[in-house]
Amino acid sequence: MGVDYYALLDVKRDASLWEIKLAYRKLALRLHPMRKQYQQHPNPQPDKVFDMPLPALSENVYWGLLNEAYDVLSDDLRREVFNHYGEEGLKRGVPAPNGYVQPYCYHNDPMRTYFEVFGSNSPYSDLIDAVTNPPPLYKVKQGFGVIHKDPEVSKLLHLSLEDVYFGCTKLFNYKRKEFVDDLKIKTEDREAYLAIHVCPGCFEGTKILFNEAWDQSITRKPGDVVFITSDIPHKLFRRDKIDLHMDYSITLKQALAGFKMQVLTVDDRKLEFNVTDIVSCDYEKCIKSEGLPHPDNNYQRGNLIIHFEIQYPKVIPKHLRLKVEEIFNEIEENEKLQDKSECESLADCCTN
């Protein structure tokens, strides 16, 4: 099974990066190699914050594994590989859609990891943090408290294909608690709105963030508001990033004899063109640069890809079936003659 990094940090597998960092900080401060030296001081300070059970490992071994666990779980790619393949797969390397993920090897310098997190090698970096970077505080009648930030508020932003094609601005109206006095103590519910600017070609699942746009409070920082774009299905087109796909129904006659077709684009232009190829079940017609604009470069556009559905006749009278058979017999005979002619031409070329 290998080492379970989540068990080392005593966090759940779905723990957030913040929870992983917090767990590491608590355990790293407790297991710092110099901690015992300081605890042997004649007047040691109480250290109840770190009084928690540890796995059945020696402190030196656990110290190294703890820093390795944080090095893995604080990195998105390493954590994803570990989640799917465990420690063995992580350290062996695994194939990925965009290439090969190289084997992971810890640098075996726990103090380097500790320094990267705390900015100091001191075993009392928590006290240094409080002096050099004190947390914001609020004051009430009962005393002081630390101001924490509220969790983010997520909202779905439904967009039509026209919204994505042209880009748009959506207004989000909501009520939130806002300060109504100069001292920023008293709050009331107020009407508020956010103007959400959507760029042309915006991908589905794009996150648009408004920093600290939720309820205001004396004891907490407002949470962020995050809008996640979601495409509304279109009656004609389907999107694949910046490419558009559509289905077009034709008869068997059109599939074999060719036809003229007309397509109405998202911006109400009419595209007319002739299809002279024989249309099979897997045939596709690609019209360049008639898709969506790229969100990072509106001069770059995707393609419009047309898929064809062939409608076969429900009934063919017997005398017409004989005619159809004759036609296909002629087609097959013509193909044989053409293949024979091509072989003879190839033989002549080889002889010469």
HELIX and SHEET records of a PDB file:
HELIX    1   1 TYR A    5  LEU A    9  1                                   5    
HELIX    2   2 LEU A   17  LEU A   31  1                                  15    
HELIX    3   3 ARG A   35  GLN A   39  1                                   5    
HELIX    4   4 LYS A   48  PHE A   50  5                                   3    
HELIX    5   5 GLU A   59  LEU A   73  1                                  15    
HELIX    6   6 ASP A   76  ARG A   92  1                                  17    
HELIX    7   7 PRO A  110  PHE A  118  1                                   9    
HELIX    8   8 SER A  125  THR A  132  1                                   8    
HELIX    9   9 LEU A  161  PHE A  166  1                                   6    
HELIX   10  10 LEU A  252  ALA A  257  1                                   6    
HELIX   11  11 LYS A  318  THR A  351  1                                  34    
SHEET    1   A 2 VAL A  94  ALA A  96  0                                        
SHEET    2   A 2 GLY A  99  VAL A 101 -1                                        
SHEET    1   B 2 LEU A 137  VAL A 140  0                                        
SHEET    2   B 2 GLY A 143  VAL A 146 -1                                        
SHEET    1   C 2 HIS A 148  LYS A 149  0                                        
SHEET    2   C 2 ARG A 220  LYS A 221  1                                        
SHEET    1   D 3 VAL A 153  LEU A 159  0                                        
SHEET    2   D 3 VAL A 225  ASP A 231  1                                        
SHEET    3   D 3 LYS A 207  PHE A 210 -1                                        
SHEET    1   E 2 CYS A 168  PHE A 179  0                                        
SHEET    2   E 2 THR A 187  VAL A 198 -1                                        
SHEET    1   F 4 PHE A 237  ASP A 240  0                                        
SHEET    2   F 4 ASP A 243  THR A 251 -1                                        
SHEET    3   F 4 LEU A 304  GLN A 311  1                                        
SHEET    4   F 4 GLU A 284  ILE A 287 -1                                        
SHEET    1   G 2 PHE A 259  LEU A 264  0                                        
SHEET    2   G 2 LYS A 270  VAL A 275 -1                                        
SHEET    1   H 2 PRO A 293  HIS A 294  0                                        
SHEET    2   H 2 ASN A 297  ARG A 301 -1                                        
END                                                                             
